[in-house]
């Protein structure tokens, strides 16, 4: 029989020294606070070695500090075994309770010297033990579990020397100390606490942590909701939109960067070119000034020449007009006849002389008569000559005055004509210039109209759109090809990735299989060794170890280990000591066989476990390596795939954009072509009107020229007419005067003629009288009279003929010369005009080129100035700072032919319109997308996005999220977790239910125990039973377990065995989980324990009173009856565990501490003590007084002295057969 025989307190728990026998039922009496519970806890500590399982409130001093306050405090437990006694010493070392064990019974002298001193450490006690040659454990037992293993006989890994210090032999002993502990601590009479006592007596009290499930399930519902929200078509569309917007923004950002680089290049180019352009501008301005000067000099020189030639032409015109006038004048006076008559003067003179001579001959004889008459005639002639001379002088004067008047008048009118011509010349020139301008305008408009007919309106724009259409089409083709190529490359990379991953997986599987084979081999070997160790106590090995020392060197060398040594069915016994084997003696010294001890097997088992653990670690290691290798493959291939996918996305975006550009360009081209046709039509109509207007303007200008010329001509003619009228009037006056003079002359001539006739008649008469030939003389005189008249006519016209000859010489004969000279001058003028025009054209063209260059330079400088102004304004914009760094390095620019202003406009348009629009759209879509989720959403999406960068980062993250199909992974994880939650609940619930089965067995044993050894008293029957739990959470747990058992294949991730009913099954499980989460929240319970999984009911028959099935012992009867029933239940429970602790060894006794025995009637006290004794259980109890002292084996009274030191005094000890 093995049992705790005695407990000794030395300087412990305010007890100087006390020895308390525990070899029977013990009762402590004393008032409250004297230390009854202190003693009971110390005894309980022997069984449970758990400082936290003694019922000491947390606010009070701990077991270690209270019981072992001083270094010389000890509690010694003396244990009885069949072969002797041993003692367990508990003391404090390094602030914790530890144990030493020594052989033999307790000896006070080992601990207390003759003078009453107690050693402050184990070394002093060890010294005494060594003196008395008492064996003790050299190593202190610090781990309480190790102490319990030794005490209760779990010898795995324990040294042989420690095996003799056990009170029973069991590996599964845990429920015994727990039951003893719970019986002591549990004072309630409710079924819940009885249940708890039973449960805590088991190896494990299964608990389901509801808080953990509440947390997971709370998240789970929101996570499922998040997944559903993410997978809705609208959310998918928004996510795709956000991804596309991100790509669009990135492309626009790249486009902006390219434009900025082009602007950098343009700004730098402008800075370099502006000084050079200014120099060229100055040079061309100087050249323009020189050419303008040359042109002015050319104009001035030509003007001088033109004026001179035109003056000469006017002279020739005047000469020709003079010729005309003279011709008309001389024709009027019949100058040829006058000249002919004047030229006969000499012939007429000769004839006159002949006639005079003949007359003189005829009148010689009548000389005197003749002379007399001649004198009269001469006198008449003289008178006539004087008269004629006077009249001729008068006529000459009249003619001279007329010529003077005519000259002065012509001169006056010529001056007026010249002045008028000069005055009208400017007007005519202006009119002609206007006419020429109008003609040029008409010509120009005609030319422009012809140009319009052949002109392609908006040609540059049309070419631009044509180029844009062609370029976008080419880009689409190129991007399509690039995209297809990238997709093929992605497929190739993915195939390589899959092949590499499969190869890694195959290698891993091969290595794992090899290692798992080794683990299996080690596990099999461990199992084999464990079977040896398990059977070591009850096998031949155990018998030999205990009964036959040194057997390893004899029978151990020839015995088969597997089939004989560890066989438990051999029933070994001594038949007499001998050195032979079945009558054969052999020399075993020649057998080199070492028999393995249990320690060897333990060592081998430990080594195998270490090897197995190392192999498992290796498996974990290759698993980790597999994951690392997969991660390396991911790092190797995923960036390539991502790059290619980015190219695909960019290509798709580029294709979309270019197709859009192409469509827009085609639409714009169509509109522009129609607009061009319309514009051409409008322009032709416009030019038709302009040509009509120009033709009318030309006609009006021509009319103005003709009008001006006609006015001048009319005016000239009027003046000439006025002049001619004046001259003619004067001439008529002169003619009248001349007529008057001629009339006077004629009268005088008639008078003279008559007088001459009278004189000649008288002369003829007288001559006739005297016989002269008067007829002849008359005839001669008549002829001489005619001759005289002719000579007078010649004399009168001699000057006229002379003037005529002069005029003829100076004018009339030179008419051809005048005409030729005029033609020559006109030709010279034309030549000069041609030369002038040519030189002017040359200079003008050169000047035009220079001015065109200047205009071009000005245009370029104006453009640079405009660009600079635009750039200065651009630098004031807020977003300029984000791109300012590009302008610090001019070499970073990209060459372009675009204007800086246009680039700035494009950048502004990109930044403020396209990018802003896209970013606003991204912000809107992102906010709407994130608005679907809570802040603590499953995907860890941050909802507090503030600036553009945070939205772009989110878009990139979402793009990667979609690209890497993380939603599928998350969904899979959630589904797996969902399945795991259901499976875990099912597993834990199954564990709960399984343990309920264990409890049912225990309850069955308790019921059997009472039937087998009933209570000789008022309690006729005690029966327990289990009912289904009323706990709603437990009911839900069982429903979930059942649902899992029925639908395990359908829950969680879809697989090959899933069917179309999976979604419905999942939904059913989710509904149950929702109810589960809701109920957890309603009940506010942290966990579900084994006690919650069933309802424990009692049926007590007291005398003739049947309680029926009740849940509370208080419902059974009086308080004493309730205490009695509870005590009986605890004793039966402990006995059930005691009986099932070890199948082979059952000869041991346990203690049961009950602090309520004092409430029982004395008869019931004896009854309960006997009830315990029948089951090898000794009761230890306490109460203020004892009514039936003889019922107990030992009674101790506890009291406190004046120093509050507890004194333990044995009142009674009675011995009986145990």
Number of C-alpha atoms within 10 A of each C-alpha: 14 19 24 25 20 19 23 21 22 23 21 24 25 21 20 14 19 18 18 19 20 23 20 25 23 23 29 26 23 19 15 12 12 21 24 25 20 18 21 20 23 23 23 22 19 20 21 23 22 18 18 13 17 23 15 16 9 8 6 8 12 16 23 16 15 15 24 25 20 15 16 18 25 28 25 23 26 24 25 23 19 10 9 12 20 24 24 22 20 22 26 22 16 7 11 14 22 18 20 20 23 20 20 16 16 22 10 13 13 18 23 17 12 9 6 9 10 20 18 14 15 19 10 15 17 22 12 17 19 13 10 10 11 12 14 20 14 10 9 15 17 16 13 16 13 14 24 20 21 24 23 24 23 20 22 15 15 16 12 12 9 15 17 17 22 23 24 26 23 21 15 16 24 20 21 26 26 23 27 25 25 25 29 24 18 18 16 16 19 20 20 18 18 25 19 21 26 25 25 24 25 23 13 12 16 21 18 21 14 21 17 12 20 20 11 17 21 16 15 23 17 17 21 17 16 18 20 12 16 21 14 11 10 12 18 15 15 18 23 16 17 28 24 20 22 23 22 21 22 15 16 18 16 12 15 22 16 15 22 24 24 23 29 25 23 25 22 16 16 22 13 11 15 16 12 12 17 14 12 15 20 13 14 20 16 13 16 19 13 13 18 15 12 15 20 13 12 17 17 12 13 18 14 12 16 19 13 14 20 17 13 16 21 15 15 21 16 14 19 21 14 16 21 15 12 17 17 12 12 17 12 9 11 11 17 13 11 17 18 12 17 22 14 14 19 11 10 19 16 12 15 20 13 14 19 17 12 15 20 15 12 17 19 14 14 18 14 12 17 22 14 14 18 18 14 16 21 15 12 19 18 14 14 20 16 12 16 22 16 14 19 21 13 15 22 17 13 19 19 13 14 20 16 12 16 20 14 12 18 18 13 13 18 18 12 14 20 15 12 14 18 12 12 17 17 12 16 21 14 15 22 21 17 20 22 16 16 22 20 15 20 21 15 15 18 17 12 17 21 13 12 18 13 10 13 15 18 17 14 10 14 19 12 15 23 17 13 19 21 14 16 24 17 13 19 22 13 14 23 17 13 18 23 14 15 21 17 13 16 21 13 13 17 16 12 14 18 13 12 15 17 13 12 18 17 12 14 17 16 12 16 19 13 14 18 18 13 16 21 13 14 21 18 13 16 21 14 15 19 17 13 22 24 17 17 21 20 18 22 22 27 19 17 20 18 10 13 14 9 11 14 19 15 18 18 19 17 14 13 13 16 11 9 14 21 22 20 19 10 12 10 13 10 7 6 5 7 9 12 12 11 7 8 7 10 12 9 14 10 7 12 8 13 10 18 13 15 26 15 12 19 21 13 16 23 14 14 21 18 13 16 21 14 15 20 18 13 16 20 13 13 18 17 13 16 18 14 12 17 18 13 13 17 15 11 12 17 19 12 16 20 15 14 21 19 16 19 21 17 19 23 19 18 22 22 13 15 23 17 13 19 22 14 15 23 16 13 16 21 14 12 20 18 12 15 20 15 13 18 20 14 12 19 19 13 14 19 15 12 19 21 13 14 23 17 14 20 22 15 17 23 20 16 20 21 16 16 19 18 14 15 19 15 14 16 20 15 14 16 18 14 15 20 18 14 16 21 16 12 17 20 14 14 19 18 13 16 21 15 14 19 18 14 15 21 15 12 16 21 14 14 19 19 13 15 22 18 12 19 23 16 14 24 23 14 16 20 14 11 14 12 19 14 22 11 13 22 17 13 18 19 13 16 21 14 14 18 15 13 18 20 17 15 21 14 16 17 18 12 18 21 12 12 20 15 13 18 17 11 13 22 21 14 17 19 12 15 21 16 13 19 21 14 15 22 16 13 17 21 14 12 17 17 13 13 19 17 12 16 19 15 13 17 17 13 15 22 16 14 20 18 15 16 22 15 13 18 17 13 16 20 13 16 23 16 15 23 17 13 16 19 11 11 18 14 10 11 8 13 11 11 8 14 13 9 17 17 10 13 16 12 14 22 15 13 14 8 12 18 27 22 13 22 20 14 18 24 17 14 20 18 13 13 17 22 15 14 21 23 14 15 24 22 13 19 23 15 13 20 20 11 13 22 14 13 13 18 18 17 10 16 15 18 11 17 9 9 14 11 14 23 23 13 21 24 16 14 21 19 14 16 16 13 13 12 14 16 13 11 15 20 15 15 20 19 17 17 25 21 16 19 25 21 16 20 22 17 18 26 17 16 26 18 15 19 18 13 14 21 16 13 20 22 15 20 25 21 15 17 18 14 10 12 17 19 13 13 16 19 17 17 20 19 18 16 16 10 12 15 12 15 14 23 22 15 17 25 19 16 23 22 15 19 22 14 10 14 16 18 21 27 25 18 16 11 6 8 15 12 9 9 19 15 12 20 19 12 15 22 20 13 18 25 17 14 23 22 16 16 19 15 9 11 11 13 16 16 20 18 25 24 21 26 22 17 25 22 21 18 25 17 18 11 9 13 13 15 14 16 17 18 18 25 18 17 22 15 11 15 17 21 22 22 24 24 22 24 23 23 25 28 25 26 29 24 22 22 22 17 16 21 18 9 11 13 17 15 19 21 23 24 25 26 22 22 17 24 21 16 18 15 16 12 21 19 18 19 23 22 19 23 25 17 13 19 23 24 26 25 25 23 26 19 14 14 19 12 13 15 13 20 23 19 23 26 21 22 22 19 17 9 6 7 11 16 22 19 25 16 16 14 15 16 11 10 7 3 8
